Amino acid sequence: MNQHTATRPSAAFVGASWASMIAGMAAFLIGLWNAQMQLNEKGYYLTILLYGCFAAVSLQKTLRDRAEGQAVTGMYLNLCWISLAASVLLLAVGLWNAALLPSEKGFYGMAFVLTLFAIVAVQKNVRDLAAIAGRAPLAPQA
């Protein structure tokens, strides 16, 4: 059984993580709001953003659970990886086939990647702070 010791993340890191996540999501969503595309296309990109965020958080939680010695099935871990890869692939295919300027495609891609990276950092910080406060066990209880 692995013992994991959580260390308190600095306030600057917590703030930067939240700011990055909000900036990435806001940029993506504002871009969608202002985009000259059909509503079904906007819905596609919104769904991919939400799916990617959920997959990234779920994967981070699953990997952290495993690192702390909690039981995680291989099937669920694989599903997390597949979901994250699928969200990135679906965004890439959508942007590749979109009638957008290359700069717009790059904008959506970068905002998406920033959001996924930041949401993993936010989830890690939330988990670390909860563990330090005693709300979440770091190891299974006997």
BANU-597553 format. One record per residue: x, y, z of N, C-alpha, C, CB in turn; residue number from 0; residue in three letters. Coordinates in steps of 0.02 Angstrom, whole numbers, always signed. Atoms other than C-alpha are relative to their C-alpha. Glycine has a CB too. Layout:
residues N
<<X; Y; Z>; <X; Y; Z>; <X; Y; Z>; <X; Y; Z>; NUM; ALA>
...
This chain:
residues 142
<<+43; -59; +0>; <+0; +0; +0>; <+45; +62; +0>; <-49; +0; +61>; 0; MET>
<<-39; -62; +4>; <+73; +168; -51>; <-28; +52; +48>; <+0; +26; -72>; 1; ASN>
<<+20; -56; -42>; <+70; +309; +73>; <+17; +63; -39>; <+35; -1; +70>; 2; GLN>
<<-9; -63; +36>; <+49; +479; -7>; <-7; +57; +50>; <-51; +7; -59>; 3; HIS>
<<+3; -57; -45>; <+89; +635; +89>; <-15; +62; -42>; <+67; +9; +39>; 4; THR>
<<+19; -60; +36>; <-1; +787; +25>; <+37; +60; +30>; <-76; +11; +1>; 5; ALA>
<<-30; -63; -22>; <+90; +952; +34>; <-46; +56; -23>; <+73; +9; -26>; 6; THR>
<<+44; -57; +15>; <-3; +1116; +37>; <+27; +37; -61>; <-6; +48; +61>; 7; ARG>
<<-22; -39; +58>; <+5; +1197; -135>; <+2; +74; +19>; <-46; -12; -61>; 8; PRO>
<<-5; -72; -16>; <+57; +1379; -130>; <-62; +36; -25>; <+65; +30; -31>; 9; SER>
<<+57; -41; +20>; <-77; +1511; -143>; <+9; +25; -72>; <-10; +59; +48>; 10; ALA>
<<-14; -23; +68>; <+8; +1573; -302>; <-17; -54; -51>; <+73; +22; -7>; 11; ALA>
<<+14; +55; +47>; <-5; +1401; -384>; <-75; -13; -4>; <+36; -64; +22>; 12; PHE>
<<+72; +10; +0>; <-186; +1380; -331>; <-34; +56; -41>; <-28; +0; +72>; 13; VAL>
<<+29; -57; +37>; <-228; +1554; -397>; <+15; -4; -75>; <+27; +65; +27>; 14; GLY>
<<-18; +5; +71>; <-133; +1527; -560>; <-38; -56; -34>; <+76; -12; -7>; 15; ALA>
<<+38; +56; +28>; <-220; +1360; -586>; <-72; +20; -15>; <+1; -60; +48>; 16; SER>
<<+69; -23; +10>; <-393; +1434; -562>; <-3; +53; -55>; <-29; +28; +66>; 17; TRP>
<<+0; -53; +51>; <-349; +1587; -668>; <+9; -30; -70>; <+54; +51; +14>; 18; ALA>
<<-11; +32; +65>; <-284; +1476; -809>; <-62; -38; -23>; <+59; -48; +5>; 19; SER>
<<+60; +38; +19>; <-438; +1365; -805>; <-55; +48; -22>; <-24; -43; +59>; 20; MET>
<<+52; -49; +17>; <-556; +1514; -806>; <+16; +35; -65>; <-9; +52; +57>; 21; ILE>
<<-20; -35; +62>; <-457; +1602; -943>; <-9; -46; -60>; <+74; +23; +5>; 22; ALA>
<<+7; +46; +56>; <-453; +1447; -1053>; <-73; -13; -17>; <+33; -66; +17>; 23; GLY>
<<+72; +12; +13>; <-638; +1410; -1032>; <-34; +62; -27>; <-35; -24; +65>; 24; MET>
<<+32; -63; +22>; <-688; +1592; -1051>; <+19; +15; -72>; <+21; +58; +46>; 25; ALA>
<<-22; -14; +69>; <-583; +1613; -1209>; <-37; -46; -48>; <+76; -9; -7>; 26; ALA>
<<+33; +48; +43>; <-656; +1455; -1285>; <-74; +18; -8>; <+7; -72; +28>; 27; PHE>
<<+72; -15; +2>; <-835; +1502; -1239>; <-16; +67; -33>; <-28; -1; +71>; 28; LEU>
<<+10; -65; +33>; <-820; +1684; -1292>; <+12; -8; -75>; <+47; +54; +30>; 29; ILE>
<<-12; +13; +71>; <-746; +1624; -1456>; <-60; -34; -32>; <+62; -43; -8>; 30; GLY>
<<+60; +34; +27>; <-895; +1508; -1480>; <-58; +48; -6>; <-19; -59; +45>; 31; LEU>
<<+55; -48; +0>; <-1018; +1645; -1435>; <+3; +47; -60>; <-1; +41; +65>; 32; TRP>
<<-10; -48; +54>; <-944; +1763; -1564>; <+12; -32; -68>; <+57; +44; +17>; 33; ASN>
<<-16; +34; +63>; <-911; +1632; -1698>; <-58; +4; -49>; <+17; -74; +13>; 34; ALA>
<<+50; +0; +54>; <-1000; +1640; -1864>; <-6; -72; -25>; <+21; +49; -58>; 35; GLN>
<<+12; +69; +19>; <-1051; +1458; -1868>; <-70; -20; +22>; <+53; -48; +31>; 36; MET>
<<+68; +22; -17>; <-1212; +1362; -1856>; <-3; -22; +73>; <-22; -58; -46>; 37; GLN>
<<+10; +18; -70>; <-1286; +1325; -1686>; <+21; -72; +15>; <-73; +11; +19>; 38; LEU>
<<-19; +69; -12>; <-1258; +1138; -1706>; <+77; -7; +4>; <-28; -46; -55>; 39; ASN>
<<-73; +1; -5>; <-1071; +1170; -1734>; <+22; +27; +68>; <+32; +42; -57>; 40; GLU>
<<-16; -27; -66>; <-1064; +1277; -1578>; <-14; -52; +54>; <-41; +65; +13>; 41; LYS>
<<+17; +53; -48>; <-1150; +1137; -1483>; <+51; -55; +0>; <-68; -28; -15>; 42; GLY>
<<-51; +51; +6>; <-1023; +1013; -1548>; <+62; +20; +40>; <+18; -13; -74>; 43; TYR>
<<-60; -22; -35>; <-876; +1116; -1485>; <-10; +9; +75>; <+24; +65; -30>; 44; TYR>
<<+15; -6; -71>; <-960; +1153; -1319>; <+0; -70; +33>; <-69; +34; +11>; 45; LEU>
<<+3; +68; -27>; <-994; +967; -1292>; <+70; -29; +5>; <-43; -44; -44>; 46; THR>
<<-68; +26; -2>; <-813; +924; -1334>; <+38; +32; +58>; <+36; +14; -67>; 47; ILE>
<<-33; -33; -56>; <-752; +1054; -1208>; <-22; -32; +66>; <-16; +75; +1>; 48; LEU>
<<+26; +29; -62>; <-864; +983; -1071>; <+23; -72; +8>; <-76; +3; +2>; 49; LEU>
<<-22; +69; -2>; <-820; +803; -1115>; <+74; -4; +17>; <-14; -36; -68>; 50; TYR>
<<-71; -1; -15>; <-634; +843; -1114>; <+14; +18; +72>; <+34; +49; -46>; 51; GLY>
<<-10; -20; -71>; <-646; +930; -945>; <-17; -58; +47>; <-43; +61; +17>; 52; CYS>
<<+19; +56; -42>; <-739; +784; -869>; <+51; -57; -5>; <-69; -25; -19>; 53; PHE>
<<-49; +55; +9>; <-617; +657; -943>; <+65; +16; +35>; <+12; -12; -75>; 54; ALA>
<<-63; -19; -31>; <-465; +754; -881>; <-5; -4; +77>; <+20; +71; -20>; 55; ALA>
<<+9; +4; -72>; <-533; +771; -704>; <-6; -72; +23>; <-63; +40; +22>; 56; VAL>
<<+10; +70; -18>; <-586; +590; -700>; <+66; -39; -3>; <-52; -33; -46>; 57; SER>
<<-65; +34; +6>; <-416; +530; -760>; <+46; +21; +57>; <+33; +16; -68>; 58; LEU>
<<-43; -23; -55>; <-325; +639; -632>; <-21; -33; +65>; <-3; +77; +6>; 59; GLN>
<<+24; +30; -62>; <-435; +573; -492>; <+17; -75; +2>; <-76; +10; +6>; 60; LYS>
<<-14; +72; +3>; <-412; +393; -548>; <+74; -14; +11>; <-22; -28; -68>; 61; THR>
<<-72; +10; -10>; <-223; +408; -559>; <+20; +16; +71>; <+40; +43; -49>; 62; LEU>
<<-15; -18; -70>; <-217; +493; -389>; <-25; -55; +47>; <-33; +68; +18>; 63; ARG>
<<+26; +56; -41>; <-327; +356; -314>; <+48; -58; -1>; <-70; -22; -24>; 64; ASP>
<<-47; +56; +6>; <-208; +224; -381>; <+64; +14; +38>; <+16; -14; -74>; 65; ARG>
<<-62; -18; -34>; <-56; +318; -315>; <-8; -4; +76>; <+21; +71; -20>; 66; ALA>
<<+13; +3; -72>; <-138; +322; -143>; <-20; -69; +23>; <-54; +50; +18>; 67; GLU>
<<+15; +69; -19>; <-170; +135; -146>; <-73; -18; +1>; <+28; -13; +66>; 68; GLY>
<<+71; +16; +3>; <-356; +143; -175>; <-13; -43; -62>; <-44; +64; -2>; 69; GLN>
<<+15; +46; +55>; <-432; +9; -286>; <-33; +38; -58>; <-46; -57; +24>; 70; ALA>
<<+27; -28; +61>; <-464; +66; -464>; <+4; -55; -52>; <+39; +66; -23>; 71; VAL>
<<-1; +53; +50>; <-515; -55; -599>; <+37; +23; -62>; <-72; -22; -18>; 72; THR>
<<-35; -15; +62>; <-412; -65; -756>; <-48; +24; -54>; <+36; -62; -25>; 73; GLY>
<<+50; -21; +50>; <-571; -47; -858>; <-16; +74; +7>; <-64; -42; +8>; 74; MET>
<<+16; -71; -10>; <-611; +121; -780>; <+59; +44; -19>; <-21; +14; +72>; 75; TYR>
<<-59; -38; +18>; <-432; +183; -798>; <+6; +5; -76>; <+63; -33; +31>; 76; LEU>
<<-3; -1; +74>; <-432; +134; -982>; <-54; +44; -29>; <-6; -71; -27>; 77; ASN>
<<+54; -43; +23>; <-600; +218; -1006>; <+17; +74; +7>; <-65; -17; +37>; 78; LEU>
<<-21; -69; -10>; <-529; +379; -934>; <+49; +21; -54>; <+31; +9; +70>; 79; CYS>
<<-50; -16; +51>; <-380; +374; -1052>; <-33; +6; -69>; <+55; -53; -2>; 80; TRP>
<<+34; -1; +65>; <-491; +333; -1202>; <-44; +62; -6>; <-43; -63; -8>; 81; ILE>
<<+42; -59; +2>; <-612; +473; -1157>; <+40; +63; -12>; <-40; +6; +64>; 82; SER>
<<-42; -59; +10>; <-474; +601; -1144>; <+27; +3; -71>; <+58; +1; +51>; 83; LEU>
<<-26; +2; +69>; <-396; +545; -1308>; <-56; +13; -50>; <+32; -69; -14>; 84; ALA>
<<+56; -11; +46>; <-567; +543; -1391>; <-20; +73; -3>; <-61; -42; +21>; 85; ALA>
<<+18; -71; +1>; <-605; +721; -1338>; <+51; +41; -40>; <-5; +27; +72>; 86; SER>
<<-52; -36; +38>; <-439; +783; -1408>; <-6; -16; -74>; <+70; -18; +26>; 87; VAL>
<<+7; +21; +70>; <-462; +682; -1568>; <-62; +31; -32>; <-4; -76; -4>; 88; LEU>
<<+61; -29; +28>; <-641; +743; -1592>; <+8; +75; -12>; <-59; -12; +48>; 89; LEU>
<<-12; -71; +11>; <-587; +923; -1570>; <+45; +10; -61>; <+32; +33; +62>; 90; LEU>
<<-46; -6; +57>; <-443; +899; -1693>; <-35; -13; -66>; <+59; -49; +9>; 91; ALA>
<<+37; +16; +62>; <-556; +818; -1824>; <-49; +56; -16>; <-37; -67; +7>; 92; VAL>
<<+48; -55; +11>; <-688; +953; -1799>; <+34; +62; -27>; <-36; +16; +64>; 93; GLY>
<<-36; -60; +22>; <-561; +1093; -1819>; <+31; -11; -69>; <+54; +19; +50>; 94; LEU>
<<-30; +14; +65>; <-476; +1009; -1966>; <-51; +10; -56>; <+27; -73; -2>; 95; TRP>
<<+52; -4; +51>; <-641; +1002; -2061>; <-41; +64; +3>; <-46; -58; +7>; 96; ASN>
<<+39; -62; -9>; <-707; +1171; -2001>; <+20; +52; -53>; <+10; +28; +70>; 97; ALA>
<<-12; -56; +47>; <-724; +1318; -2119>; <+21; +61; +41>; <-64; +15; -43>; 98; ALA>
<<-26; -54; -42>; <-621; +1428; -2003>; <+69; +20; -25>; <+4; -21; +75>; 99; LEU>
<<-68; -21; +15>; <-463; +1529; -2027>; <+49; -40; +41>; <+9; +76; +13>; 100; LEU>
<<-49; +37; -40>; <-305; +1441; -1971>; <+12; +31; +69>; <+67; -4; -37>; 101; PRO>
<<-10; -32; -65>; <-285; +1570; -1832>; <-58; -17; +48>; <+5; +76; -8>; 102; SER>
<<+56; +19; -42>; <-460; +1529; -1768>; <+6; -73; +24>; <-67; +9; -38>; 103; GLU>
<<-10; +70; -19>; <-422; +1343; -1770>; <+53; -5; +55>; <+22; -42; -61>; 104; LYS>
<<-52; +0; -52>; <-263; +1375; -1671>; <-25; +28; +66>; <+59; +40; -24>; 105; GLY>
<<+29; -30; -60>; <-359; +1485; -1549>; <-40; -52; +39>; <-44; +60; -19>; 106; PHE>
<<+41; +50; -35>; <-485; +1348; -1510>; <+43; -57; +27>; <-53; -28; -48>; 107; TYR>
<<-44; +54; -24>; <-349; +1215; -1498>; <+38; +20; +62>; <+48; -20; -55>; 108; GLY>
<<-40; -22; -58>; <-243; +1317; -1378>; <-44; +12; +61>; <+38; +64; -17>; 109; MET>
<<+45; -11; -56>; <-391; +1369; -1271>; <-22; -67; +30>; <-62; +41; -22>; 110; ALA>
<<+20; +67; -23>; <-444; +1186; -1260>; <+56; -33; +41>; <-18; -45; -61>; 111; PHE>
<<-56; +31; -35>; <-271; +1123; -1211>; <+15; +36; +66>; <+63; +1; -45>; 112; VAL>
<<-10; -38; -61>; <-250; +1264; -1084>; <-52; -20; +52>; <-4; +76; -14>; 113; LEU>
<<+53; +19; -46>; <-417; +1219; -1006>; <+12; -69; +29>; <-68; +2; -35>; 114; THR>
<<-12; +68; -25>; <-376; +1033; -994>; <+58; -2; +48>; <+13; -48; -59>; 115; LEU>
<<-57; -1; -45>; <-206; +1065; -917>; <-18; +33; +66>; <+59; +36; -33>; 116; PHE>
<<+16; -37; -61>; <-273; +1192; -794>; <-50; -37; +43>; <-28; +68; -18>; 117; ALA>
<<+50; +35; -41>; <-421; +1086; -741>; <+31; -58; +38>; <-58; -25; -45>; 118; ILE>
<<-36; +52; -37>; <-302; +945; -694>; <+36; +30; +60>; <+51; -36; -47>; 119; VAL>
<<-34; -34; -56>; <-201; +1067; -588>; <-49; +21; +54>; <+39; +61; -26>; 120; ALA>
<<+51; -20; -48>; <-359; +1134; -506>; <-23; -62; +40>; <-61; +33; -36>; 121; VAL>
<<+22; +61; -34>; <-417; +956; -466>; <+53; -25; +49>; <-16; -56; -52>; 122; GLN>
<<-54; +21; -45>; <-247; +914; -391>; <+0; +45; +62>; <+68; +3; -36>; 123; LYS>
<<+0; -47; -57>; <-253; +1071; -283>; <-59; -12; +46>; <+0; +72; -24>; 124; ASN>
<<+60; +13; -40>; <-430; +1035; -225>; <+10; -63; +41>; <-63; -7; -45>; 125; VAL>
<<-11; +63; -35>; <-381; +857; -180>; <+52; +8; +54>; <+22; -54; -50>; 126; ARG>
<<-52; -11; -50>; <-222; +911; -90>; <-27; +39; +60>; <+60; +36; -31>; 127; ASP>
<<+26; -42; -55>; <-311; +1045; +11>; <-52; -38; +41>; <-32; +64; -28>; 128; LEU>
<<+48; +40; -37>; <-452; +925; +57>; <+35; -52; +43>; <-49; -35; -49>; 129; ALA>
<<-37; +49; -39>; <-327; +794; +113>; <+34; +32; +61>; <+53; -35; -44>; 130; ALA>
<<-33; -34; -56>; <-233; +919; +220>; <-51; +20; +53>; <+37; +63; -25>; 131; ILE>
<<+52; -19; -47>; <-396; +977; +298>; <-34; -60; +33>; <-53; +42; -35>; 132; ALA>
<<+28; +60; -29>; <-439; +796; +338>; <-67; -21; -27>; <-5; +9; +72>; 133; GLY>
<<+65; +18; +29>; <-591; +786; +226>; <+4; -60; -46>; <-29; +58; -37>; 134; ARG>
<<-9; +56; +45>; <-518; +653; +112>; <+59; -41; +24>; <+10; +23; -74>; 135; ALA>
<<-56; +40; -24>; <-412; +508; +171>; <+53; -8; -55>; <-25; -69; +23>; 136; PRO>
<<-54; +11; +47>; <-242; +488; +89>; <+12; -74; -12>; <+64; +32; +25>; 137; LEU>
<<-8; +72; +7>; <-244; +301; +116>; <-63; -33; +25>; <+62; -26; +38>; 138; ALA>
<<+61; +34; -23>; <-383; +174; +139>; <+1; -11; +75>; <-8; -68; -36>; 139; PRO>
<<+7; +9; -72>; <-446; +163; +316>; <-2; -75; +16>; <-63; +35; +26>; 140; GLN>
<<-1; +70; -20>; <-416; -1; +408>; <-63; -19; +35>; <+60; -15; +45>; 141; ALA>
